[in-house]
Structures are given as C-alpha cells and as structure tokens.
Amino acid sequence: MKTPIPDGCRVVSLVTLAFASGFSSAQSPSQQSPQAVAASSSNTTPTLNPVVVTGTRVDQSSFLLPMSIDVVEAPVIRDGRPLVNLSEALTRIPGLVILNRQNYAQDLQISSRGFGARSTFGIRGIRMIVDDIPATMPDGQGQAATINLGSVQRIEVLRGPFSAIYGNAPGGVIQAFTEDGPPGTVLSAMLLGGSYGTTRGELKLGGTLGGTGTTGTGPFNYVVDISRFETHGYRDHSAATRYQANAKLTYRFAHDATLTLVTNELHQGDTQDPLGLTRAQMSADPRQADASATTFNTRKSIDNTQGGVVYEHKLSPSNTIKLIGYAGTREILQFLAIPRGAQIPATNSGGVVDLDRQFGGLGLRWTHRTSGPRPLTLTAGIDYDSSKERRKGFENFIGATLGVRGDLRRNENNTVTSFGQYVQAEWQFVPSWILSAGVRHTEVKFKSEDFYTRTGNPDDSGGITFQNVNPVLGLLYKATSSLNLYVSTGSGFETPTFAELAYRPDGASGLNFALRPSRSLNVEAGLKWLPANNTRINLALFQAFVTGEILPATNSGGRATFQNAADTTRRGVELSLDSRFGPDLSAFLSYTYLDAIFQDAYTYRPTAAPRTVTVAEGNFLPGVPRNTAYAELTWRRGQPGFSAAVEAIYRDKIFVNDTNTEAAKQYAMANIRVAYSHQFRGWKFTEFVRMDNIADTKYSGSVIVNEGNGRFYEPAPGRNYMVGVSATYTF
C-alpha cells in the first residue's frame, strides 16, 4: 500500500489542519455540558471531562460512566496530522492498536483488547459508526477508509462489556461525529506535501443560514468537505490516489426537532498492493514489493457511496425519539496474486474479485430522562441492517497474460441481515452510586445463492441464522468529588463473516453450518480520577474469556476455511494520564498491558498437503503486542501563535502466526511537529513542518497474521518529512 508516512508513526503524519480549529464548533449545545461548552469555546484544548454519547446513546459525562471510553477531539485530530486515516489520532487510545499497513489497497488493522487482531480482511470485532450511521456490515466486517477526518469533530472509543449493547462487536465501538458548520460562513483550504510523493489537498465550506445578521442562529446548518490524497508509496508498487467528499446538512425545526442529512463518497482507483514480505525480504530491502505483486499487478479499486437521514424530536422535557435511515453502495474490483497452476482445482474461486454490494438499514430509539434526587435515564430501541452483494470471481490471466480478468470462477448472491432490540438504563439510586444495566437481543441471518456450479464444484447455496442475548451490568461509586470507582461485566458475541462461512473444511458443498459465533464474558474494574482541575487519570483492569474462537481450519484449492477451535483469554491493564501545566504546556501518556493466550491446543492444515500444524496451549494470540505506550508533550504560545510537540511510541514484539514461530520485533520511535498560526483581517493562516520517525528506526508497521506464504511483514517508512499550509476565511 502506499502510505504517506510512517505507520508506526502511523502516527500522525502531518497536517496541521489546525486551520480547521476555527472551523470546528464541537458538539451541538444539546450534547455539551456547560463546562464542555466553555472548554471548547477556544477550540484549542480538548476538555478533560468530555460529554460522550457512545456507551449509553445519550449525552453524559464520561467521568460518570462505569466503562472505558475515551474521546479524541478536533484539536487533537487536526493538529499536525495528515487526516488520511484513523491511525493518526487514535494511536494514543489505551487498549486500541491500529496498525497502518502502508497499503491503501487494504484497510487498517485495528484491534481492541486483542479483538480483531487476527483479521486479514476488513475490520473485525469492533463496531464502527459515523453520525449514527453504521460503517460495519451486519456480519461484523467494517471499514475505516470512509471516515473523512477533515470534517470530524470528535471520535469516541468504547472498550469492554458495554460494547455488547451495539451487537456484533465484542471488542468495542469506534464512533465518529461530523462537526457542525460555524456561525456565519467559513471557507478553508489546506495543501500539504512530503516524502514518497505524498500530497493532500482539501476544501471545506460551512456555515449557518436563515438567521439575522452574523449571529449564526439560523435553522439551517451545513458542512461540505472535499479532498484529494495521493502518494507514490514508501514501498514499490504501493501508489494510491483517493478522492473523498463529505456533507452534513442540518435543519432545526421550531418545535424541538432536528433533521440531519449526511452523505459521503470514497473513490480509489487501481490502488497498488505490494503484498507482505518474508523476514528475509524485509531485511534485504524493506521498500521492495513481493515479486508476485508486480507479476500479477495486484491492485484494488473501491467506490463507496452512502447517505443517511437522522430525525430527532424532543416530545417533552423527558422524552426524545430518534429515527435513523441509511443506504449505500460499495463496488470493489481486486486483482490478487493467486498463482495459476498446471491444473487449477475446480473449487478455486479465481484471482480477481468483483463485488457489487447494496446496503442499508433503519433504527428507532426512545429516551426517557428524569431529574430529581434519583435521576433515571432509560433508552430502548431497535436496529435493522441489511447487506446484499453480487460476488464474482475470475481467473487473473488470459493465456500467458497475467494480471487481467479471465474466465469466470465464482458467481453468487450473498445476503446478510441483522435485527437487534435493546434496552439500557442509568440510575443514580443514591447520591454516591450509579447503576448502569442493559440487554440486547440480536438475530443475524445469512443466505447465499450459488450460480456457479461445475463438475467438482457443486451448488454451495444455503443459509443459517444466529441469535444471541447479551446482558451488561455496571456500578459506579463516587468515592469523592474527584474520584470515581467502577466495575462492569457483560457477555458479547462475534458471528463469522460471509467469507468465513463460505466453504466447509471437509470440502463438501454448502455453507460451513458447523461454524458458530464466538462468545465472550467480559469483566472490567477501574477508576477515574481528577486530582486537579488540569489533570485526569484513567485506570482499567479487564479480562475477557472467549469460547469458540473462530480460527483457521484449512487453506486449499484457493479456499480458506474456518473452525471454532479453541478458547482464549485476554487480560490486561489500561492507563492514561492527561495533564495541562499552565496555559502553554500539556502532556499525555497512555500505556496498555495485554496478555492474550490460547487456553486450548488446536490443529489446522495450512496448505493443500495433508500436513497439519498444532498450536500449543498457552501460545500468545498473534497480531497484538503485549506492551504498548504512547506519550506526547505539547507547547503552545498564543492563540493563534506558535506550537511544537514531540510524540513517542513503543510497541512490544508481535507474533505473526498462531504457532508463535516468528514475530515482528519491538520498536520505539519518535516524531516532532512545529506549526505557526497567524491572522490577518478575516484570514487565518497556519504553516507547519512535521518529521516522523526522527531516529530512522527500522521496523514492521503491521503484520499479516498466518499468511500462508510466510509473507507476514509490512515494513514502515524510515525518517520522513511533511510540510503544509492552511488558510481559513470567515465571511
């Protein structure tokens, strides 16, 4: 893939889009406490006690919730970062590991407390939502590339038991919120360039209409953002060009109702895929692409268009309803490096994937809130999501010509739906105690219609339905006015995706009906402490028991199959500290310890040969480090004015396979950024310089878990640079 900047630095490669700091208006007033409004009014420093929605689906102080939930706000998202992918701003979140593949033909590798790390395609185990619209399909597979960071106001990250209220997501929830337009009218632009032919340009227009004068009190609010990103890529054969557009239009009715329309578009054409490297290849030349990548011209094209509507109506001071509807299309054409043998098995689905998907859904939510000495918040709702795709597979050759679409090898319709019902309550039954509880029932249905049948490749049509009921319970104790202690527990589940259900390990026809959802029991205890009005400390201890983990079974004839083969345990500690030293200096630190192991031994067959591999009991789960840490020290003088920051990242070694025979080595790296902002009449300008991986550390930015050819490693860039300028004009 291509990446403009180092993964490890995955960091935040550039862009001070600080320009948008004057554009971002934070949450709407209905979603902010008075303290949060005051803290965000300067648009320079995130509040230490933010109001959050994720976790309870209503606006509440994160300090009063018995769960691990962190917020990354606009000033952090945009400060000296390129706004290309989520790894830039979310690296700081404890418990969350985002590995930038440096490969835009593949999505980010995201795991939360070890959930999702094993996925080799898409994002698994984590629910992704943007402006109340799911970015995760009903089978649990999601994508992050559609999130337009140029217009995001804040990102909330939930981990632990309460993620079960969102359904098929045992690892957590990542939810992004698009900013509102500012009062009046504001136009902003940004341009940056850097190492490896990386450029990004952006235009954004936002404002409020229908009011009188320049007060910005009109009923119509809007934000429109378009951008273009291009990189030649750190590695050979990893160039990419991405176009994104995002719009949010809000109309506030006089009768306590709001109608919001959101739409976004993502286009990536012929994004090159350099594939992974073996350890020997990475040592010899980390910038090379595997020979099969150029032989078959591995690449991927993506077109994703979606839109949604959110209608919120306050029926009374205590009752609110919210109606959500969305629809979209996603088209993918991907050329893989599946070698053509002398005799291609009849079950081989080809080296070219042609996918045409339509998806959509509806949601209805009712919230009841009471005040008084024992305030109660009750939320109930239903969600329905559907995805239907026509999936075709073709040979990746015609005669002696490789890397082109050849004969048809796969042709099917796949439909998956999810229907969930949930209820959740928060009750402060005495002044010092808050009880949170909820339950969700989810039904996920799979149906496949196979239109490609041949001798040796029978009809694989079929269907299966999974159902789960997941309760959660949490209790928070206000030990003092500045210290809260909490404990929570709950069950979760993760269904197999269509790709995992598609084929049976025994080679028989039909879906793999023996494959079941994995189930988890999650326990968490922690504290939230405000030792001073300029410092916050969060500490969480967690443990998750997973039964029926979905693991590899076979890989033969172009088909990978899966099994519920072993139980696993994940236990660990998360710590974060955020502190401000006067008006100019601030520091942030996060640390995660994760012990994720197989509780049982299991066997699988990695190739067409009869040889089996045994994974020993006690082996560490691949794809996640045992220890991770992030630290940032930032100095600012004046608003606008001068700013500088140093970022440091540490990651422990990461095993690349279940057998733990190889691992990507641990590494530590640092990045620096410097910016200067100044104003001239209605204009605000920001110039910045960024250097990532200043010590030129050699490391693997991500790994491809259990890669069948031993090409586990995706190298990250060495020292690299970026410069940019942004301008904002207020009319």
N, C-alpha and C positions, 0 to 999 in steps of 0.2 A: 503494500500500500504506500501511499505516499503520505508523508507527514511533514508538516512544515517545521516541526520542531521536535525536540526530543520527547520521547514518550515519557521516560522517567520523569522527565520534566513534565511529562505528559502534562505535565506540568502545565504551565500556563504559558504558553509560549507567547505571547505578546499582546498586543493591542491595547492599549490603554483606553480604549474606548471610553476612557474616562470621560470623554466628551458627553457620553450619554448620562453622566451623573446629573447633569442639569435637566435631562430629559425624563429620567425615571422619577415617577411620582409615588413609588411604593404602593402598598396595598390601598384599596379604596378605604375611605374612612370607616365604613361598616366593618372592615376587617382589622382595624387597628385600635389598640388601647390608646388613651391619651398620652401615656409615656412613649409608646411606639411612634405616635404621630410626631411628638416633639423630637424624638431622637432621629427620625428620618427626614425632618424638615430641612436639615442642612445637606442631605444627600451625600455625606462624606464618610460616615462611620456607621456600620450596622449596629443596631441596638443589641444589648446583651440579654434582653428578655423579650424576644420577639413573639408576636402573635402568630399562631400556626393553625392550619386547617387539617392537614394530614394527621391521621390518628383518631380524630373524633368527628371529622367532616363539618365541624363548626369552629368558629374563631375562638381560640383560647390561648392563654399564655402558656408557652412551652414549659415554664417553670412549675406549673401546677398539674402536669400530666405524668402518670406513672409509666412512662415509656421513654425509650431513647429516640429522640427526634431532634435533628439539627437543621439549621437554616443557613443558606448561603444567599446573601442579599446582593442587590445590584452593584453597590460599590466594590464588592469583592469580585463578583463575576466579571466586571469590566476593567478592573484596574490592572493594566499592563498585560492583558491576555488577548489572544487572537480571536476568541469567540468561534472556534471551529468545532470543538467537541467537549463533552461533559468532563473529561479528564482534567481539563484546565483548572476548574474551580472546585471540583469535588474530591480531589486528592486529599484535602485537609480533613474530610469527614472520618472519624474513627469507625472501625468496623467495615468500612467500604473500601474495596480495592478495585480500581479502574485501570486496566492495562491497555495502553494505547498501542495498537498493533503496528503503527506506522504503515497502515494498509487500509486505504479507504474503500477497497472492494469488500472488506469485512468490517462489521461493526465493532465497537469497543468490547473488551472482555470485562464484564462487571460482575463482581461478587459481593455479597453482603453476609458477613459472618460465615463465609465459606459456601453459601448457597449461590449457585450459578457459575462457579469457577470451572466446572467440568464441561460447560457448553462449548462446542466447537462451531456452532452456528447460532446467530441471534443472541438475545439476552434472556436468560432463564432464571426462574426462581424469584424474580423481582418484578413487581408491578410498576409500570411507567404510565404517568398521566400528565397531560398538558391541558390546563384550563378546563378541568373536569372531563376532558375527552381522553379515553384510553389510547396509549401508544403501544399497548400489549394486546396481542390477539387472544381470542378465547382459549386457545390451547396452552397459553402461558409463554409464548415466544414473542419478544418485543424488539423494538429498535430504538436507538437513541439519536440517529442522524437527523431525524425530522425535527428535533428541537432546535429552534432558531435562537441562539444565545444573544443575538444582537438586540432583541426586544424582550428578553426575560427580565422580570423584576425580582423574582426570588425563586429558589429551589429548596424544597423541603425533603429531607431524607429520614424515613422512619425505619427502624430495625426492631426485631423482636416479636413477641407474641401478638401484639395488636395489628400486625400486618395481615393476619388471618381475616380480619373484617373486610378486606379488599378482595378475598377469594384466593385464586390460584397463585399465591405468592408467599411462600414460607420465609423467604429471605428478607423481605422488606418492600417499601414503596418509595419511589422517587417521583415527586410531583413538582412540575414547573408551572409558574404563573406569569403570563404576559403582562407587562406594565400597562397602566392606563396612559392615555395621552395627557400632556401637561395642560395647564391653563393657557388660553390663547392659542398660538400656533408656533411650533418649533420645527425647524428643518436642521438635520445634522448629516454629516458625511464623514467617512473615515477611509483612509488608504494606508496600507502597510506593505512592506516588502522585507524579505530576509533570505536566509540561506536556503539552498536547494531549490531556487527559483520559486519561492513561495510569495504569493501576493494575495491580498484580500481587499475588496472594496465594498463599501456599504453606503446606502442612502436610507434615511428614515424620516418620516413626516408624521407628526402627531399634534393633536390639539383638541380643543373643546369648542363646539359650535352651538348657536342658539341662545347664548346669554347676551347680556348687555355690556357694552364696553369691553374691557380686557379682564374681567373678573374670572372668566373661565367657569361660570356657574351654569352654562347651558346644558340641556338634556342630552346632547349628542357628543360622544367622546370617541376618538379614533386614534389608531396607530397603524402605520403601514411601513414595512421594512423589507428591503430587497438587498441581496448581497451576492457577490461572486468570489469564490475561493479557487485558487489554482496552485498546484505545486508540481515540480518535476520529481519530487520524492527523494528521500535520503538514499534509498536503495535503487538499484537498477530496476527497470520495468515496474515502477510504482507511481507513475504520474497520475494526477487526478484533477478534474475540474468539477466544481459543484456550484449550482445555482440554487438559491433559496429565496422564497418570498413568504411573508407572514403578515396577516392583517387581523386586527381586533377592532370591532365596531360595537359600541355600547350605547343604548338608548335608555334613559331613566324616565319612567313614566311618573306622573304626578301622584299616583295612588300607590306609592311604596312598592313599585315593581321595576324590574330591570331586565332588559332583553340584550343579550350579548351574542354577536356572531363572530366566529373565529374561522379562519381558513389558512392553510399553508400549502406550499408546493416545494418539492425537492426534485431536482434533476441532476443526475450524474451519468454522463455518457462514456462508455468504454473506459471505465476506471481500471487501470492495470493492477494485477495481483502478482507480487513477486514470490508468493508462497513462503513457507518456512525454510529454515536451513538446518542441516545437521550441525553438531558441535564442531566437527572438523571444518565444515564450510564457513561457519561463523568465525572461527579462529583464523582461517586463511584470508578471508575478505568479507567483513560483515555487510558491506554495501552491495554484494552481488545478489542476483536472483537465482533461484534454482534453475538448472538448465531446462527442465520441463516447462517452466513458466514461459520462456521465450519460444520453445519448440511448439507449444500449443497456443501461444499468445493468450495466456489466461487473463481474463478480464470480466468486468461486470458492469451492466447498465441498469440504473434504477430510475423509475419515475413514480413518485408518490404524491398524490393529490387528495386532500381531505378537507372537510369543513364540518362545522357543528354549530348548534344553537343552544344557548343556556337561558332559560327564563326563570327568574327568581321573584317571588311575590310574598311580601310580608302581609299575611292575612290579618294579623292582630299583633299587639306588643309581644305576645308569647308564641305565636305560631307562624312558621315560614314554610313554604314549599319551593322546591326547585325541580324543574323539568329539563332534562338533557337529551339531545338527539344529535347523532353524527353519522356521517357516511364518507366513504373514500374508496380510492382505487390504488393498487400498487402493481406495477409491472417490473419484472426482473428478467434480464437475459444474461446468463452467466456461462462462460466458457471455462471448463475445468481441465485438469491435466491428467485425466484418466487415460492410461496408455492403451493403444489398440493392439490386442494380441493376435496371434495367428488364428485363433478361434475365440470369438467373443461369446461368452456364456449367454444363453437365451434370457437370463434374468438381469443382464446388465442394462441399466437404465440410461446409459449414454453419458457423454462428457459435456453436453450442452443442456442447461436448464432453462426452460421457457415458462415463466409463471405469470399468470394474469389473475389478480385477486380483487374481489369486491368485498368490502367490509362495512359494518355499521352497527348501530345499537341505540338503545333508549335507556334512560334512567329516571326514576322518580324518587324524590326524597322529601320527607316531612320532618321538621324540627320543632320541638316544643321546649321553651325555656321559661323557668320560673325564677324569681328572685326571692329575697327574704332571708331569714336566718339559716334556712336549709335549701339553698338553690339546687335545682334539678334541671338537667338537660337530657332530653330524650330524642333520639334520632331513629327513624325507621325508613327503609327504602327497598327498592328493587332495581336490579340491573339486568339488562338483556343485551348480549353481544353476539354478533354473527360474522362469520368469515366464509366465503365461498371462493374457491380458486380452481382454475383450469391449469393443471400442471402437465407439461410435456417435456420429454427428454429426447435428445437426438445424439447421434454419433458426432464426435468432434473432428471428423475428417471426411473428405470425399476423395477416394482413390489415394494418391500419395500426398495430397494437400491436407495439412494439419491445421487445427485451429479455426475450422469453419463448420457451419451447420450441415450435418449429413442426414442419414436416414433416421426415421422415427424409431424410438426405442421405448417410449413411455407416453401414455395418454390417459388422463384420469381427471375426474372432478372430485374435489375434497371439500367437504362442508363440516364446520365445527361451530357449535353454538354453546353459549354459557348463560344460564339463568340463575341469578342469585337473589336471595332475600336476606335482609339483615336488620337487626335492631341493636342499639347501643345506648348506654346511659352513663351519665356522670352525676354523682350525688354527693354533696358536701353535707353528710348527715350530722356531723358535729363540727364546730369551728376548726378543729385541728386535723380532721380526717376527710379524705375524698375517696369515694369508691367509684371505680370505672368497671363496667361489665358490658359484654356483648355476645352475640351469637350470630353466625351466618350459615345458611344452607346454600350450597352451590351444586348445580347439575350441569355437567359438561357432556355434550353428545358429539360423537364422531361418525361421519358417514363418508364412504369412498365408493365411487363408481369407476370401475376399470374398463377402459375402452380398447386397451391394447392386449390382446391375447394371441399367443402363438404356441406352437409345439414346444413344450418345455417351459412355457411361461403362461400358466393358466390364469383364469379370472381371479383378481385379487380384491374384488368388491366386498364390502361388508360394513358393519357399523358396531359401535359399542357405546355405552353410557356409563359415566362415573358420577357418583353422588357423595357429598361429604357434608357433615355438620361440624362446625368448628366454634367452640366457645372460648371466650377470653375473659380474664378477670385481673384487675389491678387495684392496688390500695396505696394511697399516698398519705404520709404523715408529715404535718408541718411542725418539725421539731422546734424551729424558731422562725422569726420573720424572714430570715435569710437562708435557712437550711431546710430542705425537704428530703425525706427518705421514702423510698417506694419499693414495692415488689409486684411482679406481674407474672402471669402464666397463661398458656393457651395452646391449642392444637392447631396445626396447619397441614396443608397438603399440596402436592405438586403433581399434576397429571403429566403423562407423556405427551409429547408433541406429535403431530401427524408424521413427521419424519421418523420418529422412534416407533410408532405403531405400524408403519407401512409394511414391514416384512417380518416373517417368523424365523426364529433361529433354526428350526428343523427343515427349512426350505419348502415347507408346504404352502399351498395357496392361501391367500386371505390375510386380513389384518392380524397382528400379533395380540390376540384376545387374552393371552396369558399375562400380558404386561398390565400392571395396575399402578395407580398413583402411589407415590411415596408419601408417608405420613410422618409428621413431626410433633414432638411435645417440647415446647419452649418455656424456659423459666428465666427470669431476669430480676435482679435486685440492684439498686443503685442509690445515688444521692445527687442532688442538685443544690449547689451552694453559691451564694453571693456574698463572699467575705467582705467585700467593699462595693461601693456603688460603681466602681470601674473594673471589677473582676468577676468572672464567673468560672466555676469549676464543675464539670460533669464527670461522674464515675459510674460505670455499669459493669456488673458481673453477670455473665449469661451462660446458659447451657442448653443445647438442643439435642434431643435424641431422635434420630430418623430411622424408621423401619422401611424396608423395601426400597432402598436407594436404587434409582434407575442407572444401570451400568452396562458397559459393552457386553455383548454375547458372542457375535461373530462378525467377520468382515470378509465377505467372499463374493466373487462374481459381480462386483460393483454395488453390492448391497450391504449396508451395515445394519445389524440387528441388536436388540437390547433386551435386558432382563432385570428383574428385581432380585438382585443377587446378594446383597449384604446390608447389614445395619451399620450406621455411622453415628459418631458422637462429635459434637462441636462444643467446645467450652472456651471461654476466654474473658478478657478484660478490655474495656474501652475507657480511655481517659482523654479529656480535653480541657484546656485552660485558655481563656481569652481575657486579656488584661490591657488596660489603657494607662499609660504613665504620663499624665498630664495631657495637654491638648495636641502634642506633636508626636509622641512615641506610643506605639502599640505592639503587642506581642501575641502570638497564637501558637499553641502547641497541642498536638494530638498524638496518641500512642495506642496501638492495638496489639494485644497478645491473643493468638488463636491457636488452639490445639484441636485439630480436626483429624480424626483417625477412623479407619475401618475397624469395626468391632468383630467382624467375621471374615474368614478367608473365603475367597471365591475364585472360580476359574472362568476363562473365556478363550476363544480362539481368534487371534488377531489376523490371520491370513487364511487363504484357501487350503493350506496344508492342514493335516489332522493334528498338528502340534497345538497343545493348549498351554496357557500361561496361568500360573497360580499367583494370586495376590494375597500376601500374608496378612493375618490378623495383626492389627496394630500399625500397619502402614499408614503414612500420612496422606491425606487427600491431596491430589495434585492440583496445581493452578492457584494455590494460595500460599502466601508466606506466613511463617509463624509469628514474626515480629515486623511491624511497620511503624514508622514515625514520620511526622511532618512538623516543621517549625517555620515560622515566619516572623521577621522583625521589620516593622514599617515605620518610617519617619516622614512626617508631613509638616510643611511650614507654609501657612497661609492658605486661604480658600477663596479663589484659586491660588496656586503657588507651586512650590517645589515639593516633590515626593521621591522617596527612594525606598527600596525594600530588598531584603535578602530572604530567599526561600531555601530550605534544606529538606531533603527526602531520604529516608532509609527504608530499604526493603530486604528482608531476610531471603535466603535461598528459596526457590520454588521448585518443587518436584514436578516433572513433566509427564510422568506416567504413574499408573496405579501401582506398578511394581517397585517404584522408587529407585530405579537403577540409574537415573540421570536427573540432574537438577540444574536450573539456571542459578548462577552464583549470586550471592547477596551483593548489594551495592549501596553506596551513599553518594549523593550528588547535591550540587547547589546551583542556584540561579539568582541573577540580580536584575533589577529593573529600575529605571530612572525616568521620571516624567516631569514636565513643566507645563502648567496651565496658566493662561492669562486672558484677560477680557479687553475688548475694545468696542465700546458702544454696545450694540446688540449682539456682538460676536463673542464666542468663547473658543479659544484655540488650545489644543493640547498636543505637545510633541513628546515622544518617548523613545527610549532605546532599551532593548532587552537582550541579555546574554543568558542562554541556557546551558547547563552542564559546563560550568566555567572551568572545572578541573579536567575536562575531556575524558570522563570516566567511560570505560568500555563495558557495556552490559546488554543483556537481553531485555527489551522493554516489555515483552509479553511472551507467552508460550502457547503452543497448540497442544492441548492435552491428548495423550495417547495417539499421536499422529502415526499412522501405520507405516510410513516410510522412514521414521526416525527424524523427520524434519520438524523438530519441536520448537525451534528458536526463531524469534522475530527481533532482530537487533535494533537497538535505538540509536539515534544520532549522537555523535560526539559534540564538541563545543559548537554552538551555532548562534546566530545573531538575528535580530529583527529591529527595524525602526518603523515608526509610523507617525502620522499626523491626523488629527481630527478637528472638525470645525462645527460649531453649533450656532445657529442664528435664531434669535427669538423675535418674532414679528410684533 
